[in-house]
């Protein structure tokens, strides 16, 4: 007895694109949000980096070893899900970190969330921005976030992190800020002068608030994992619709041309596997 193709159920295969994720070993938020956002035919494959504290998280060999594991897979891009790392390192340090990790990615391009947010703001033609961070950020991290985006040419009209604060490290940090709390914080604190909002922190459970906040505030809402997936899909050349997760995805997913990711010279590495 044969079965019709129409009776087959989705098996999660990445027939459109396969994307890698580098994330903390103590957080579930990045991969759960990215899986939720990913359209049919796009799969996510995670490798974890041991996390003890922020000062050592980017130190070798943690990121390199995690990238080596992903590099064995036929991926189109690797998302290094670490927004605060870009803030702490600055643009030059961030790009050096990505280059270092890309030396172990078998030619697969590596991207980070803050440069993806930069590309998203530009795509939305937003120049005056507001930054909202999770409760495990600090005043110093907020200031570094302002400096980071100012260096990219944006006017930051507001920055704050949710209160009460939560110390880092904290097990599964994203669980300490629930979507209703994020929603209320953004509504109370974002000024009318902001053309767009970035909810920073890949361990912030924020994608569920995007549609409600855009409806209430009438402007684009970006989150760390949302912009990371958007940029990765563009890099993979995937033209697909993503519903219910923001004005950003309402725009055509044109192939990324910004220098927001680093891959090694393909002549000196194994070739990047192509999408099926």
ChimeraX commands (.cxc) that place a marker at each C-alpha (Angstrom):
marker #1 position 0.00,0.00,0.00 radius 0.5
marker #1 position 1.51,3.33,-1.08 radius 0.5
marker #1 position 1.14,6.72,0.60 radius 0.5
marker #1 position 0.48,10.00,-1.15 radius 0.5
marker #1 position 3.13,12.71,-0.89 radius 0.5
marker #1 position 0.44,15.03,0.46 radius 0.5
marker #1 position 0.23,12.92,3.62 radius 0.5
marker #1 position 3.87,13.47,4.55 radius 0.5
marker #1 position 4.43,15.66,7.59 radius 0.5
marker #1 position 7.18,18.23,8.04 radius 0.5
marker #1 position 10.36,16.70,9.42 radius 0.5
marker #1 position 12.27,19.92,10.07 radius 0.5
marker #1 position 14.71,19.37,7.23 radius 0.5
marker #1 position 16.73,22.40,6.18 radius 0.5
marker #1 position 16.04,22.03,2.49 radius 0.5
marker #1 position 16.06,25.82,2.05 radius 0.5
marker #1 position 18.99,26.54,4.35 radius 0.5
marker #1 position 20.82,25.17,7.35 radius 0.5
marker #1 position 22.07,27.71,9.87 radius 0.5
marker #1 position 24.47,27.24,12.76 radius 0.5
marker #1 position 24.18,28.87,16.18 radius 0.5
marker #1 position 26.93,29.53,18.73 radius 0.5
marker #1 position 25.43,30.19,22.17 radius 0.5
marker #1 position 26.09,30.03,25.93 radius 0.5
marker #1 position 26.02,26.61,27.51 radius 0.5
marker #1 position 23.67,27.99,30.20 radius 0.5
marker #1 position 20.88,29.46,28.04 radius 0.5
marker #1 position 18.07,27.99,25.98 radius 0.5
marker #1 position 16.65,31.26,24.66 radius 0.5
marker #1 position 18.61,31.87,21.45 radius 0.5
marker #1 position 17.99,28.49,19.90 radius 0.5
marker #1 position 14.34,28.28,21.01 radius 0.5
marker #1 position 13.59,31.73,19.56 radius 0.5
marker #1 position 15.50,31.04,16.34 radius 0.5
marker #1 position 13.67,27.73,15.84 radius 0.5
marker #1 position 10.37,29.54,16.40 radius 0.5
marker #1 position 11.25,32.27,13.90 radius 0.5
marker #1 position 12.67,29.97,11.25 radius 0.5
marker #1 position 10.34,29.40,8.27 radius 0.5
marker #1 position 9.62,25.96,6.86 radius 0.5
marker #1 position 12.70,24.51,5.21 radius 0.5
marker #1 position 15.21,26.35,7.42 radius 0.5
marker #1 position 16.88,24.32,10.16 radius 0.5
marker #1 position 19.03,25.43,13.11 radius 0.5
marker #1 position 22.03,23.52,14.46 radius 0.5
marker #1 position 23.53,24.59,17.79 radius 0.5
marker #1 position 27.00,24.33,19.29 radius 0.5
marker #1 position 27.59,25.57,22.82 radius 0.5
marker #1 position 30.42,27.67,24.23 radius 0.5
marker #1 position 31.24,27.18,27.95 radius 0.5
marker #1 position 30.28,30.28,29.92 radius 0.5
marker #1 position 31.91,31.25,33.22 radius 0.5
marker #1 position 31.91,35.04,33.01 radius 0.5
marker #1 position 31.80,37.78,30.40 radius 0.5
marker #1 position 35.49,38.57,30.63 radius 0.5
marker #1 position 36.52,35.09,29.47 radius 0.5
marker #1 position 33.59,34.02,27.28 radius 0.5
marker #1 position 35.33,34.97,24.01 radius 0.5
marker #1 position 38.71,33.56,25.03 radius 0.5
marker #1 position 40.14,30.68,23.02 radius 0.5
marker #1 position 39.56,27.85,22.63 radius 0.5
marker #1 position 35.83,27.96,23.52 radius 0.5
marker #1 position 34.42,29.72,20.43 radius 0.5
marker #1 position 36.90,28.02,18.12 radius 0.5
marker #1 position 36.05,24.53,19.36 radius 0.5
marker #1 position 32.32,25.19,19.08 radius 0.5
marker #1 position 32.75,26.51,15.53 radius 0.5
marker #1 position 34.81,23.46,14.54 radius 0.5
marker #1 position 31.89,21.21,15.46 radius 0.5
marker #1 position 29.46,23.25,13.35 radius 0.5
marker #1 position 31.96,23.37,10.49 radius 0.5
marker #1 position 31.45,19.64,9.92 radius 0.5
marker #1 position 27.88,20.39,8.79 radius 0.5
marker #1 position 26.72,21.75,5.40 radius 0.5
marker #1 position 25.68,25.19,6.68 radius 0.5
marker #1 position 25.09,28.50,4.91 radius 0.5
marker #1 position 25.85,30.79,7.89 radius 0.5
marker #1 position 26.73,30.67,11.59 radius 0.5
marker #1 position 25.10,33.04,14.08 radius 0.5
marker #1 position 27.33,33.94,17.03 radius 0.5
marker #1 position 24.52,34.89,19.43 radius 0.5
marker #1 position 26.26,37.36,21.73 radius 0.5
marker #1 position 25.05,40.97,21.58 radius 0.5
marker #1 position 26.89,42.25,24.64 radius 0.5
marker #1 position 30.14,40.93,23.19 radius 0.5
marker #1 position 29.94,43.50,20.41 radius 0.5
marker #1 position 29.34,46.22,22.99 radius 0.5
marker #1 position 32.28,45.16,25.14 radius 0.5
marker #1 position 34.72,44.63,22.27 radius 0.5
marker #1 position 33.68,47.53,20.05 radius 0.5
marker #1 position 33.56,47.32,16.28 radius 0.5
marker #1 position 37.24,46.50,15.76 radius 0.5
marker #1 position 37.34,43.87,18.51 radius 0.5
marker #1 position 34.07,42.35,17.34 radius 0.5
marker #1 position 35.34,41.92,13.79 radius 0.5
marker #1 position 38.60,40.44,15.06 radius 0.5
marker #1 position 36.62,37.90,17.13 radius 0.5
marker #1 position 34.54,36.96,14.11 radius 0.5
marker #1 position 37.67,36.56,11.97 radius 0.5
marker #1 position 39.22,34.34,14.64 radius 0.5
marker #1 position 36.14,32.11,14.79 radius 0.5
marker #1 position 35.87,32.06,10.99 radius 0.5
marker #1 position 39.33,30.52,10.80 radius 0.5
marker #1 position 37.67,27.37,12.16 radius 0.5
marker #1 position 34.33,27.51,10.29 radius 0.5
marker #1 position 35.41,25.73,7.09 radius 0.5
marker #1 position 34.50,28.76,4.98 radius 0.5
marker #1 position 31.04,29.20,6.47 radius 0.5
marker #1 position 30.42,32.92,7.14 radius 0.5
marker #1 position 30.03,33.97,10.78 radius 0.5
marker #1 position 27.80,36.85,11.89 radius 0.5
marker #1 position 26.97,38.54,15.18 radius 0.5
marker #1 position 23.74,40.11,16.39 radius 0.5
marker #1 position 24.74,43.75,16.85 radius 0.5
marker #1 position 26.05,44.14,13.27 radius 0.5
marker #1 position 22.84,42.44,12.12 radius 0.5
marker #1 position 20.85,45.06,14.05 radius 0.5
marker #1 position 22.91,47.77,12.34 radius 0.5
marker #1 position 22.02,46.34,8.93 radius 0.5
marker #1 position 18.36,46.08,9.96 radius 0.5
marker #1 position 18.16,49.70,11.12 radius 0.5
marker #1 position 19.62,50.80,7.81 radius 0.5
marker #1 position 17.22,48.63,5.84 radius 0.5
marker #1 position 14.34,50.26,7.75 radius 0.5
marker #1 position 15.83,53.75,7.23 radius 0.5
marker #1 position 15.81,54.30,11.00 radius 0.5
marker #1 position 18.35,56.83,12.27 radius 0.5
marker #1 position 17.04,57.66,15.77 radius 0.5
marker #1 position 16.94,54.49,17.81 radius 0.5
marker #1 position 16.09,53.28,21.32 radius 0.5
marker #1 position 17.97,50.48,23.08 radius 0.5
marker #1 position 16.27,48.25,25.63 radius 0.5
marker #1 position 18.38,45.62,27.38 radius 0.5
marker #1 position 17.70,42.66,29.63 radius 0.5
marker #1 position 18.00,42.85,33.44 radius 0.5
marker #1 position 21.40,41.14,33.35 radius 0.5
marker #1 position 22.87,44.20,31.57 radius 0.5
marker #1 position 24.43,47.00,33.63 radius 0.5
marker #1 position 24.72,50.76,33.32 radius 0.5
marker #1 position 28.20,50.24,31.88 radius 0.5
marker #1 position 26.87,47.81,29.26 radius 0.5
marker #1 position 24.16,50.34,28.38 radius 0.5
marker #1 position 26.79,53.04,27.82 radius 0.5
marker #1 position 28.87,50.70,25.68 radius 0.5
marker #1 position 25.77,49.86,23.63 radius 0.5
marker #1 position 25.14,53.56,23.02 radius 0.5
marker #1 position 28.78,54.05,21.98 radius 0.5
marker #1 position 28.61,51.03,19.65 radius 0.5
marker #1 position 25.57,52.27,17.71 radius 0.5
marker #1 position 26.77,55.86,17.70 radius 0.5
marker #1 position 29.93,54.60,16.03 radius 0.5
marker #1 position 27.70,53.10,13.33 radius 0.5
marker #1 position 26.17,56.55,12.75 radius 0.5
marker #1 position 22.90,56.29,14.71 radius 0.5
marker #1 position 21.41,58.74,17.20 radius 0.5
marker #1 position 20.49,56.86,20.37 radius 0.5
marker #1 position 17.55,58.69,21.93 radius 0.5
marker #1 position 17.04,56.25,24.81 radius 0.5
marker #1 position 18.84,53.38,26.54 radius 0.5
marker #1 position 17.84,51.39,29.60 radius 0.5
marker #1 position 18.05,47.90,31.03 radius 0.5
marker #1 position 15.17,46.22,32.78 radius 0.5
marker #1 position 14.97,46.38,36.55 radius 0.5
marker #1 position 15.47,44.89,39.05 radius 0.5
marker #1 position 18.94,43.82,37.91 radius 0.5
marker #1 position 20.05,40.20,37.75 radius 0.5
marker #1 position 23.67,39.20,38.31 radius 0.5
marker #1 position 25.64,37.38,35.61 radius 0.5
marker #1 position 26.18,34.47,35.44 radius 0.5
marker #1 position 22.61,33.36,36.06 radius 0.5
marker #1 position 21.26,29.97,34.96 radius 0.5
marker #1 position 19.18,30.31,31.78 radius 0.5
marker #1 position 19.23,34.11,32.02 radius 0.5
marker #1 position 16.40,34.66,29.55 radius 0.5
marker #1 position 13.86,33.18,31.96 radius 0.5
marker #1 position 14.22,36.10,34.37 radius 0.5
marker #1 position 12.36,38.53,32.07 radius 0.5
marker #1 position 8.95,37.36,30.87 radius 0.5
marker #1 position 7.36,38.75,27.67 radius 0.5
marker #1 position 4.66,40.77,29.53 radius 0.5
marker #1 position 7.38,42.48,31.57 radius 0.5
marker #1 position 9.42,43.26,28.46 radius 0.5
marker #1 position 6.31,44.61,26.74 radius 0.5
marker #1 position 5.48,46.94,29.61 radius 0.5
marker #1 position 9.07,48.16,29.98 radius 0.5
marker #1 position 9.32,49.06,26.30 radius 0.5
marker #1 position 5.94,50.80,26.31 radius 0.5
marker #1 position 6.83,52.87,29.39 radius 0.5
marker #1 position 10.33,53.85,28.40 radius 0.5
marker #1 position 10.66,54.27,24.63 radius 0.5
marker #1 position 10.22,57.94,23.65 radius 0.5
marker #1 position 8.15,59.05,20.68 radius 0.5
marker #1 position 11.30,60.38,19.00 radius 0.5
marker #1 position 12.66,56.86,18.43 radius 0.5
marker #1 position 12.14,55.63,14.87 radius 0.5
marker #1 position 12.89,52.02,15.84 radius 0.5
marker #1 position 13.66,49.96,18.94 radius 0.5
marker #1 position 16.30,47.29,19.52 radius 0.5
marker #1 position 15.71,44.87,22.40 radius 0.5
marker #1 position 19.25,43.70,22.99 radius 0.5
marker #1 position 20.46,40.49,24.56 radius 0.5
marker #1 position 20.18,37.08,22.89 radius 0.5
marker #1 position 19.10,35.59,26.20 radius 0.5
marker #1 position 16.13,37.99,26.38 radius 0.5
marker #1 position 12.84,36.21,25.65 radius 0.5
marker #1 position 11.53,38.99,23.43 radius 0.5
marker #1 position 10.24,37.80,20.03 radius 0.5
marker #1 position 6.74,37.18,21.39 radius 0.5
marker #1 position 6.37,40.90,22.09 radius 0.5
marker #1 position 7.29,42.17,18.60 radius 0.5
marker #1 position 3.84,42.23,16.98 radius 0.5
marker #1 position 2.08,43.69,20.02 radius 0.5
marker #1 position 4.68,46.42,20.47 radius 0.5
marker #1 position 4.68,47.35,16.78 radius 0.5
marker #1 position 0.90,47.64,16.89 radius 0.5
marker #1 position 0.99,49.83,20.00 radius 0.5
marker #1 position 4.01,51.99,19.18 radius 0.5
marker #1 position 3.63,52.18,15.40 radius 0.5
marker #1 position 7.34,51.66,14.68 radius 0.5
marker #1 position 9.67,48.72,14.01 radius 0.5
marker #1 position 10.73,46.53,16.91 radius 0.5
marker #1 position 13.97,44.61,16.54 radius 0.5
marker #1 position 15.32,41.91,18.82 radius 0.5
marker #1 position 18.73,40.25,18.92 radius 0.5
marker #1 position 17.63,36.83,17.69 radius 0.5
marker #1 position 15.17,38.24,15.15 radius 0.5
marker #1 position 17.79,40.39,13.39 radius 0.5
marker #1 position 20.28,37.52,13.53 radius 0.5
marker #1 position 17.93,35.19,11.67 radius 0.5
marker #1 position 17.01,37.95,9.20 radius 0.5
marker #1 position 20.66,38.57,8.38 radius 0.5
marker #1 position 21.49,34.86,8.18 radius 0.5
marker #1 position 18.62,34.24,5.75 radius 0.5
marker #1 position 19.84,37.11,3.59 radius 0.5
marker #1 position 23.36,35.71,3.61 radius 0.5
marker #1 position 21.99,32.30,2.62 radius 0.5
marker #1 position 20.05,33.87,-0.25 radius 0.5
marker #1 position 16.74,32.53,1.07 radius 0.5
marker #1 position 13.69,34.36,-0.24 radius 0.5
marker #1 position 10.87,33.34,2.06 radius 0.5
marker #1 position 8.15,35.07,4.05 radius 0.5
marker #1 position 8.27,35.20,7.85 radius 0.5
marker #1 position 4.92,36.22,9.33 radius 0.5
marker #1 position 4.04,37.80,12.69 radius 0.5
marker #1 position 7.55,38.77,13.74 radius 0.5
marker #1 position 7.93,42.35,12.72 radius 0.5
marker #1 position 8.06,44.91,9.97 radius 0.5
marker #1 position 11.64,43.86,9.28 radius 0.5
marker #1 position 10.47,40.58,7.75 radius 0.5
marker #1 position 7.82,42.37,5.68 radius 0.5
marker #1 position 10.63,43.66,3.47 radius 0.5
marker #1 position 12.11,41.55,0.66 radius 0.5
marker #1 position 14.92,39.33,1.92 radius 0.5
marker #1 position 17.53,40.64,-0.50 radius 0.5
marker #1 position 20.93,38.98,-0.37 radius 0.5
marker #1 position 23.20,40.63,2.20 radius 0.5
marker #1 position 26.06,42.68,0.80 radius 0.5
marker #1 position 27.13,44.53,3.95 radius 0.5
marker #1 position 30.44,43.47,5.56 radius 0.5
marker #1 position 28.55,42.17,8.58 radius 0.5
marker #1 position 30.08,38.71,8.57 radius 0.5
marker #1 position 33.45,37.18,7.95 radius 0.5
marker #1 position 34.40,34.07,6.03 radius 0.5
marker #1 position 37.89,33.02,5.10 radius 0.5
marker #1 position 39.14,33.07,1.54 radius 0.5
marker #1 position 37.40,30.15,-0.12 radius 0.5
marker #1 position 40.58,29.23,-2.00 radius 0.5
marker #1 position 42.28,28.44,1.30 radius 0.5
marker #1 position 39.39,26.54,2.89 radius 0.5
marker #1 position 36.98,23.77,2.03 radius 0.5
marker #1 position 34.10,25.04,-0.17 radius 0.5
marker #1 position 30.89,26.16,1.46 radius 0.5
marker #1 position 28.13,23.62,0.99 radius 0.5
marker #1 position 25.36,24.99,-1.19 radius 0.5
marker #1 position 21.68,24.98,-0.35 radius 0.5
marker #1 position 19.75,22.06,-1.72 radius 0.5
marker link #1:1,2 radius 0.2
marker link #1:2,3 radius 0.2
marker link #1:3,4 radius 0.2
marker link #1:4,5 radius 0.2
marker link #1:5,6 radius 0.2
marker link #1:6,7 radius 0.2
marker link #1:7,8 radius 0.2
marker link #1:8,9 radius 0.2
marker link #1:9,10 radius 0.2
marker link #1:10,11 radius 0.2
marker link #1:11,12 radius 0.2
marker link #1:12,13 radius 0.2
marker link #1:13,14 radius 0.2
marker link #1:14,15 radius 0.2
marker link #1:15,16 radius 0.2
marker link #1:16,17 radius 0.2
marker link #1:17,18 radius 0.2
marker link #1:18,19 radius 0.2
marker link #1:19,20 radius 0.2
marker link #1:20,21 radius 0.2
marker link #1:21,22 radius 0.2
marker link #1:22,23 radius 0.2
marker link #1:23,24 radius 0.2
marker link #1:24,25 radius 0.2
marker link #1:25,26 radius 0.2
marker link #1:26,27 radius 0.2
marker link #1:27,28 radius 0.2
marker link #1:28,29 radius 0.2
marker link #1:29,30 radius 0.2
marker link #1:30,31 radius 0.2
marker link #1:31,32 radius 0.2
marker link #1:32,33 radius 0.2
marker link #1:33,34 radius 0.2
marker link #1:34,35 radius 0.2
marker link #1:35,36 radius 0.2
marker link #1:36,37 radius 0.2
marker link #1:37,38 radius 0.2
marker link #1:38,39 radius 0.2
marker link #1:39,40 radius 0.2
marker link #1:40,41 radius 0.2
marker link #1:41,42 radius 0.2
marker link #1:42,43 radius 0.2
marker link #1:43,44 radius 0.2
marker link #1:44,45 radius 0.2
marker link #1:45,46 radius 0.2
marker link #1:46,47 radius 0.2
marker link #1:47,48 radius 0.2
marker link #1:48,49 radius 0.2
marker link #1:49,50 radius 0.2
marker link #1:50,51 radius 0.2
marker link #1:51,52 radius 0.2
marker link #1:52,53 radius 0.2
marker link #1:53,54 radius 0.2
marker link #1:54,55 radius 0.2
marker link #1:55,56 radius 0.2
marker link #1:56,57 radius 0.2
marker link #1:57,58 radius 0.2
marker link #1:58,59 radius 0.2
marker link #1:59,60 radius 0.2
marker link #1:60,61 radius 0.2
marker link #1:61,62 radius 0.2
marker link #1:62,63 radius 0.2
marker link #1:63,64 radius 0.2
marker link #1:64,65 radius 0.2
marker link #1:65,66 radius 0.2
marker link #1:66,67 radius 0.2
marker link #1:67,68 radius 0.2
marker link #1:68,69 radius 0.2
marker link #1:69,70 radius 0.2
marker link #1:70,71 radius 0.2
marker link #1:71,72 radius 0.2
marker link #1:72,73 radius 0.2
marker link #1:73,74 radius 0.2
marker link #1:74,75 radius 0.2
marker link #1:75,76 radius 0.2
marker link #1:76,77 radius 0.2
marker link #1:77,78 radius 0.2
marker link #1:78,79 radius 0.2
marker link #1:79,80 radius 0.2
marker link #1:80,81 radius 0.2
marker link #1:81,82 radius 0.2
marker link #1:82,83 radius 0.2
marker link #1:83,84 radius 0.2
marker link #1:84,85 radius 0.2
marker link #1:85,86 radius 0.2
marker link #1:86,87 radius 0.2
marker link #1:87,88 radius 0.2
marker link #1:88,89 radius 0.2
marker link #1:89,90 radius 0.2
marker link #1:90,91 radius 0.2
marker link #1:91,92 radius 0.2
marker link #1:92,93 radius 0.2
marker link #1:93,94 radius 0.2
marker link #1:94,95 radius 0.2
marker link #1:95,96 radius 0.2
marker link #1:96,97 radius 0.2
marker link #1:97,98 radius 0.2
marker link #1:98,99 radius 0.2
marker link #1:99,100 radius 0.2
marker link #1:100,101 radius 0.2
marker link #1:101,102 radius 0.2
marker link #1:102,103 radius 0.2
marker link #1:103,104 radius 0.2
marker link #1:104,105 radius 0.2
marker link #1:105,106 radius 0.2
marker link #1:106,107 radius 0.2
marker link #1:107,108 radius 0.2
marker link #1:108,109 radius 0.2
marker link #1:109,110 radius 0.2
marker link #1:110,111 radius 0.2
marker link #1:111,112 radius 0.2
marker link #1:112,113 radius 0.2
marker link #1:113,114 radius 0.2
marker link #1:114,115 radius 0.2
marker link #1:115,116 radius 0.2
marker link #1:116,117 radius 0.2
marker link #1:117,118 radius 0.2
marker link #1:118,119 radius 0.2
marker link #1:119,120 radius 0.2
marker link #1:120,121 radius 0.2
marker link #1:121,122 radius 0.2
marker link #1:122,123 radius 0.2
marker link #1:123,124 radius 0.2
marker link #1:124,125 radius 0.2
marker link #1:125,126 radius 0.2
marker link #1:126,127 radius 0.2
marker link #1:127,128 radius 0.2
marker link #1:128,129 radius 0.2
marker link #1:129,130 radius 0.2
marker link #1:130,131 radius 0.2
marker link #1:131,132 radius 0.2
marker link #1:132,133 radius 0.2
marker link #1:133,134 radius 0.2
marker link #1:134,135 radius 0.2
marker link #1:135,136 radius 0.2
marker link #1:136,137 radius 0.2
marker link #1:137,138 radius 0.2
marker link #1:138,139 radius 0.2
marker link #1:139,140 radius 0.2
marker link #1:140,141 radius 0.2
marker link #1:141,142 radius 0.2
marker link #1:142,143 radius 0.2
marker link #1:143,144 radius 0.2
marker link #1:144,145 radius 0.2
marker link #1:145,146 radius 0.2
marker link #1:146,147 radius 0.2
marker link #1:147,148 radius 0.2
marker link #1:148,149 radius 0.2
marker link #1:149,150 radius 0.2
marker link #1:150,151 radius 0.2
marker link #1:151,152 radius 0.2
marker link #1:152,153 radius 0.2
marker link #1:153,154 radius 0.2
marker link #1:154,155 radius 0.2
marker link #1:155,156 radius 0.2
marker link #1:156,157 radius 0.2
marker link #1:157,158 radius 0.2
marker link #1:158,159 radius 0.2
marker link #1:159,160 radius 0.2
marker link #1:160,161 radius 0.2
marker link #1:161,162 radius 0.2
marker link #1:162,163 radius 0.2
marker link #1:163,164 radius 0.2
marker link #1:164,165 radius 0.2
marker link #1:165,166 radius 0.2
marker link #1:166,167 radius 0.2
marker link #1:167,168 radius 0.2
marker link #1:168,169 radius 0.2
marker link #1:169,170 radius 0.2
marker link #1:170,171 radius 0.2
marker link #1:171,172 radius 0.2
marker link #1:172,173 radius 0.2
marker link #1:173,174 radius 0.2
marker link #1:174,175 radius 0.2
marker link #1:175,176 radius 0.2
marker link #1:176,177 radius 0.2
marker link #1:177,178 radius 0.2
marker link #1:178,179 radius 0.2
marker link #1:179,180 radius 0.2
marker link #1:180,181 radius 0.2
marker link #1:181,182 radius 0.2
marker link #1:182,183 radius 0.2
marker link #1:183,184 radius 0.2
marker link #1:184,185 radius 0.2
marker link #1:185,186 radius 0.2
marker link #1:186,187 radius 0.2
marker link #1:187,188 radius 0.2
marker link #1:188,189 radius 0.2
marker link #1:189,190 radius 0.2
marker link #1:190,191 radius 0.2
marker link #1:191,192 radius 0.2
marker link #1:192,193 radius 0.2
marker link #1:193,194 radius 0.2
marker link #1:194,195 radius 0.2
marker link #1:195,196 radius 0.2
marker link #1:196,197 radius 0.2
marker link #1:197,198 radius 0.2
marker link #1:198,199 radius 0.2
marker link #1:199,200 radius 0.2
marker link #1:200,201 radius 0.2
marker link #1:201,202 radius 0.2
marker link #1:202,203 radius 0.2
marker link #1:203,204 radius 0.2
marker link #1:204,205 radius 0.2
marker link #1:205,206 radius 0.2
marker link #1:206,207 radius 0.2
marker link #1:207,208 radius 0.2
marker link #1:208,209 radius 0.2
marker link #1:209,210 radius 0.2
marker link #1:210,211 radius 0.2
marker link #1:211,212 radius 0.2
marker link #1:212,213 radius 0.2
marker link #1:213,214 radius 0.2
marker link #1:214,215 radius 0.2
marker link #1:215,216 radius 0.2
marker link #1:216,217 radius 0.2
marker link #1:217,218 radius 0.2
marker link #1:218,219 radius 0.2
marker link #1:219,220 radius 0.2
marker link #1:220,221 radius 0.2
marker link #1:221,222 radius 0.2
marker link #1:222,223 radius 0.2
marker link #1:223,224 radius 0.2
marker link #1:224,225 radius 0.2
marker link #1:225,226 radius 0.2
marker link #1:226,227 radius 0.2
marker link #1:227,228 radius 0.2
marker link #1:228,229 radius 0.2
marker link #1:229,230 radius 0.2
marker link #1:230,231 radius 0.2
marker link #1:231,232 radius 0.2
marker link #1:232,233 radius 0.2
marker link #1:233,234 radius 0.2
marker link #1:234,235 radius 0.2
marker link #1:235,236 radius 0.2
marker link #1:236,237 radius 0.2
marker link #1:237,238 radius 0.2
marker link #1:238,239 radius 0.2
marker link #1:239,240 radius 0.2
marker link #1:240,241 radius 0.2
marker link #1:241,242 radius 0.2
marker link #1:242,243 radius 0.2
marker link #1:243,244 radius 0.2
marker link #1:244,245 radius 0.2
marker link #1:245,246 radius 0.2
marker link #1:246,247 radius 0.2
marker link #1:247,248 radius 0.2
marker link #1:248,249 radius 0.2
marker link #1:249,250 radius 0.2
marker link #1:250,251 radius 0.2
marker link #1:251,252 radius 0.2
marker link #1:252,253 radius 0.2
marker link #1:253,254 radius 0.2
marker link #1:254,255 radius 0.2
marker link #1:255,256 radius 0.2
marker link #1:256,257 radius 0.2
marker link #1:257,258 radius 0.2
marker link #1:258,259 radius 0.2
marker link #1:259,260 radius 0.2
marker link #1:260,261 radius 0.2
marker link #1:261,262 radius 0.2
marker link #1:262,263 radius 0.2
marker link #1:263,264 radius 0.2
marker link #1:264,265 radius 0.2
marker link #1:265,266 radius 0.2
marker link #1:266,267 radius 0.2
marker link #1:267,268 radius 0.2
marker link #1:268,269 radius 0.2
marker link #1:269,270 radius 0.2
marker link #1:270,271 radius 0.2
marker link #1:271,272 radius 0.2
marker link #1:272,273 radius 0.2
marker link #1:273,274 radius 0.2
marker link #1:274,275 radius 0.2
marker link #1:275,276 radius 0.2
view
